[in-house]
């Protein structure tokens, strides 16, 4: 087994341990622990620790701020949408201009999630924030601990090409402002579309769009499509796990481990399709883990999968529209020949 296989194996184990710990503690949505362990998985030990710390601190700060903001604008749709726009625009601007962009992104993402939650179930805001922080902490603790154990006997890897952890993305201010406006406008459109067409899973749709947004329109579109492919792949495997008997916990956990390992193997590789593996692993966690363990009904799985797919569709449509508008603008400004 090579180093990449060992890391994927260990990370899949961390996911299953995090889920088991969340279930043992009686937390309502252990898939948040699974996703946190998945997202921080990385070949570089320093990157894992840095990402884990930034994810937890950002989540904790965002949950507190989001709770305060959401309670103040509860029942006022215009103010709720304005707050969603401001938080999402700030998240995109911070992603492109600030140091420690991942922490800023996680904080703003949590604020947006809390605002979306206030539109769906405002009475559950405090419990929602409390449980999410605990579930995410469990995920990053297991991911970091397992990564340190596995990599202790191996030489420290050099950091992957790209920005160092905590470094700013380096976009110029006009570009960052432009993308902040696009991100904020898209986030406002989501609850409007959700309410108009009575779509499922508002939170899933919102998280999907915010996470996939990228500074380049083409990159955002490609990531959106790869997210779609990954979600379909992971969602299909999650659906196949639904017929398992409800008391077959070890069989269910084994299926979760195997599927997560295979998808993480792709996620951790340098393949251009690595993001498909990332999203397939996340979709598997979302679809295979519902409530307090193995799911025995297909409806929650279909609702979550539909929410993810709706988010991807909205993003792809928006980026295509932006592409068309920008192309038309360039043609209008070009001198006649």
C-alpha positions in Angstrom: 0.0 0.0 0.0 1.5 3.3 -1.1 1.4 6.6 0.9 -1.7 7.9 -0.8 -3.6 4.6 -0.2 -2.5 4.7 3.5 -3.7 8.3 3.8 -7.1 7.5 2.1 -7.5 4.4 4.3 -6.7 6.4 7.5 -9.0 9.3 6.5 -11.9 6.9 5.8 -11.3 5.4 9.2 -11.3 8.9 10.7 -14.7 9.6 9.1 -16.2 6.4 10.5 -14.8 7.1 14.0 -16.1 10.7 13.9 -19.6 9.4 12.8 -19.6 6.7 15.5 -18.5 9.3 18.2 -21.3 11.7 17.1 -23.9 8.9 17.2 -22.6 7.8 20.7 -23.1 11.4 21.9 -26.6 11.5 20.5 -25.9 14.4 18.1 -28.7 14.8 15.5 -26.7 15.1 12.3 -23.4 13.1 12.4 -22.9 13.7 8.7 -21.5 17.1 9.6 -18.7 15.2 11.5 -18.1 13.0 8.5 -17.9 16.0 6.1 -15.5 17.9 8.4 -13.2 14.9 8.6 -13.4 14.6 4.8 -12.7 18.2 4.0 -9.6 18.6 6.1 -8.0 15.4 4.8 -4.8 16.4 3.0 -1.4 14.8 2.3 0.5 17.6 4.1 0.5 17.4 7.9 0.8 21.1 8.3 -2.1 21.8 6.0 -4.3 19.4 7.9 -3.6 21.1 11.2 -4.0 24.6 9.7 -7.2 23.7 8.0 -8.7 22.0 11.0 -8.0 25.0 13.3 -9.3 27.5 10.7 -12.4 25.4 10.1 -13.3 25.1 13.8 -12.5 28.8 14.7 -14.4 30.0 11.7 -17.4 27.8 12.4 -17.5 28.8 16.1 -17.3 32.5 15.3 -19.8 32.2 12.4 -22.3 30.3 14.6 -22.2 33.0 17.3 -22.5 35.9 14.9 -25.0 34.1 12.8 -27.2 33.4 15.8 -27.2 37.0 16.8 -27.9 38.3 13.3 -30.5 35.7 12.5 -32.5 36.4 15.7 -32.5 40.1 15.0 -33.8 39.8 11.4 -36.2 36.9 12.1 -39.6 37.4 10.4 -38.3 40.2 8.2 -37.7 38.7 4.8 -36.1 41.9 3.3 -33.6 42.2 6.2 -32.9 38.4 6.0 -32.1 38.7 2.3 -29.9 41.8 2.9 -28.0 39.9 5.6 -27.5 36.9 3.3 -26.2 39.2 0.6 -23.8 40.9 2.9 -22.5 37.7 4.5 -22.0 35.9 1.1 -20.4 39.0 -0.5 -18.0 39.3 2.4 -17.2 35.6 2.2 -16.2 35.9 -1.4 -14.3 39.1 -0.9 -12.4 37.6 2.0 -11.6 34.5 0.0 -9.9 36.5 -2.6 -8.3 39.3 -0.6 -7.7 38.3 3.0 -5.2 36.1 4.8 -6.6 33.0 6.5 -9.3 33.0 3.8 -10.5 29.5 4.8 -11.4 30.7 8.4 -13.2 33.8 7.0 -15.1 31.6 4.5 -16.2 29.1 7.2 -17.4 32.0 9.4 -19.4 33.6 6.7 -20.7 30.3 5.5 -22.0 29.5 9.0 -23.6 32.9 9.2 -25.4 32.3 5.9 -26.5 28.8 7.0 -27.9 30.3 10.2 -29.8 32.9 8.2 -31.2 30.2 5.9 -32.1 28.2 8.9 -34.0 31.2 10.4 -36.2 31.2 7.2 -37.0 27.5 7.7 -37.1 26.8 11.4 -36.3 29.9 13.6 -37.2 28.1 16.8 -34.4 25.7 16.4 -31.6 28.2 15.8 -29.7 27.8 19.1 -29.8 24.0 19.1 -28.8 24.0 15.4 -25.7 26.2 16.1 -24.7 24.2 19.3 -24.9 20.8 17.5 -23.1 22.0 14.4 -20.1 23.3 16.4 -19.8 20.0 18.3 -20.2 17.8 15.2 -17.6 19.8 13.3 -15.2 19.8 16.3 -15.5 16.0 16.5 -14.8 15.7 12.7 -11.7 17.8 12.7 -10.3 16.2 15.9 -10.5 12.7 14.5 -9.2 13.8 11.1 -6.2 15.6 12.7 -5.4 12.9 15.1 -5.5 10.1 12.6 -3.5 12.1 10.1 -0.8 12.7 12.7 -0.6 9.0 13.7 -0.3 7.9 10.1 2.2 10.5 9.0 4.4 10.3 12.1 6.6 7.5 10.6 6.8 9.2 7.2 9.0 12.2 6.2 7.0 15.4 6.2 5.7 16.2 2.7 6.4 19.5 1.1 3.3 21.6 0.7 1.4 21.1 -2.5 1.8 23.7 -5.2 -0.3 26.9 -4.6 -0.8 29.3 -1.8 0.5 28.5 1.6 -2.1 27.9 4.3 -3.4 31.2 5.5 -2.1 33.1 2.5 -4.3 35.5 0.6 -5.5 34.6 -2.9 -4.1 37.8 -4.3 -7.0 39.0 -6.5 -7.0 42.7 -7.2 -9.7 44.7 -5.5 -12.0 45.3 -8.6 -12.0 41.6 -9.3 -12.8 40.8 -5.7 -15.6 43.3 -5.6 -17.1 42.0 -8.8 -17.1 38.4 -7.5 -18.5 39.5 -4.2 -21.4 41.1 -5.9 -22.0 38.0 -8.0 -21.8 35.7 -5.0 -24.2 37.9 -2.9 -26.7 38.1 -5.7 -26.7 34.4 -6.2 -27.1 33.7 -2.5 -30.2 36.0 -2.5 -31.7 34.3 -5.5 -31.5 30.9 -3.8 -34.2 31.4 -1.1 -36.4 33.2 -3.7 -36.2 30.3 -6.1 -36.6 27.8 -3.2 -39.7 29.5 -2.0 -41.2 30.1 -5.4 -40.9 26.5 -6.6 -41.2 24.8 -3.2 -37.8 23.1 -3.5 -36.4 20.9 -0.8 -33.3 21.5 1.4 -32.7 25.3 1.4 -29.6 24.9 3.5 -28.1 22.3 1.1 -28.8 24.5 -1.9 -27.1 27.5 -0.3 -24.0 25.6 0.9 -23.6 24.1 -2.5 -23.5 27.4 -4.3 -21.3 29.2 -1.7 -18.7 26.4 -1.6 -18.4 26.0 -5.4 -18.2 29.7 -6.3 -14.7 30.5 -7.7 -13.0 33.6 -8.8 -13.0 32.5 -12.5 -16.4 31.9 -14.1 -15.1 29.0 -16.1 -13.5 27.5 -13.0 -16.8 27.9 -11.1 -18.7 26.2 -13.9 -16.3 23.3 -14.1 -16.3 22.8 -10.4 -20.1 23.0 -10.4 -20.3 20.3 -13.1 -17.7 18.1 -11.2 -19.8 18.6 -8.1 -22.8 17.4 -10.1 -21.0 14.2 -11.3 -19.6 13.5 -7.8 -23.0 14.0 -6.1 -24.6 11.6 -8.5 -21.9 9.0 -8.0 -21.9 9.3 -4.2 -25.7 9.7 -4.0 -26.2 6.5 -6.0 -24.0 4.5 -3.6 -25.9 6.1 -0.7 -29.2 5.0 -2.2 -27.9 1.5 -2.6 -27.2 1.4 1.1 -30.8 2.2 2.0 -32.1 -1.4 1.7 -29.6 -2.6 4.4 -31.4 -3.9 7.5 -31.8 -1.1 10.1 -29.9 -3.2 12.7 -26.9 -4.0 10.5 -24.7 -1.2 12.0 -21.4 -2.9 11.2 -22.4 -3.7 7.7 -23.5 -0.1 7.2 -20.3 1.3 8.7 -18.3 -1.1 6.5 -20.1 0.2 3.4 -19.5 3.8 4.4 -15.8 3.0 5.0 -15.3 1.3 1.6 -17.1 4.0 -0.4 -15.3 6.8 1.5 -11.9 5.2 0.9 -12.5 4.9 -2.8 -13.7 8.5 -3.2 -11.0 9.9 -0.9 -8.4 8.0 -3.0 -9.5 10.2 -6.0 -9.9 13.3 -3.8 -6.4 13.1 -2.5 -4.8 12.5 -6.0 -3.5 15.1 -8.4 -6.1 14.1 -11.0 -8.1 16.8 -12.7 -11.1 14.9 -11.6 -10.1 15.0 -7.9 -13.0 17.3 -7.1 -15.4 14.6 -8.3 -14.0 12.4 -5.5 -14.4 15.2 -3.0 -18.1 15.7 -3.8 -18.8 12.0 -4.1 -17.5 11.4 -0.6 -19.6 14.3 0.7 -22.7 13.1 -1.1 -22.2 9.6 0.2 -22.0 11.0 3.8 -25.1 13.1 3.2 -27.1 10.2 1.7 -25.9 7.3 3.8 -26.1 9.1 7.2 -29.5 10.4 8.2 -30.4 11.2 11.8 -29.1 8.6 14.3 -27.4 6.2 12.0 -28.2 4.0 9.0 -31.2 5.2 7.0 -34.1 2.9 6.4 -36.2 5.2 4.1 -35.3 6.6 0.7 -37.2 10.0 1.1 -34.6 11.9 3.2 -31.9 10.7 0.9 -33.7 11.9 -2.2 -34.5 15.3 -0.5 -30.8 15.9 0.3 -29.6 14.8 -3.1 -32.2 17.0 -4.7 -31.1 19.9 -2.7 -27.5 19.4 -3.8 -28.4 19.0 -7.4 -30.6 22.1 -7.3 -27.7 24.1 -5.9 -25.4 22.9 -8.7 -28.0 23.7 -11.3 -28.5 27.2 -10.0 -24.8 27.8 -10.0 -24.2 26.5 -13.5 -27.1 28.5 -14.9 -25.9 31.7 -13.2 -22.3 31.3 -14.4 -23.5 30.6 -18.0 -25.6 33.8 -17.8 -22.6 35.8 -16.5 -20.4 34.3 -19.3 -23.0 35.5 -21.8 -23.3 39.0 -20.3 -19.6 39.5 -20.1 -19.1 38.3 -23.7 -21.8 40.6 -24.9 -20.2 43.5 -23.0 -16.8 42.9 -24.5 -18.3 42.8 -28.0 -20.1 46.1 -27.4 -16.9 47.8 -26.2 -14.7 46.4 -28.9 -13.9 49.0 -31.7 -15.5 48.4 -35.1 -13.2 46.9 -37.7 
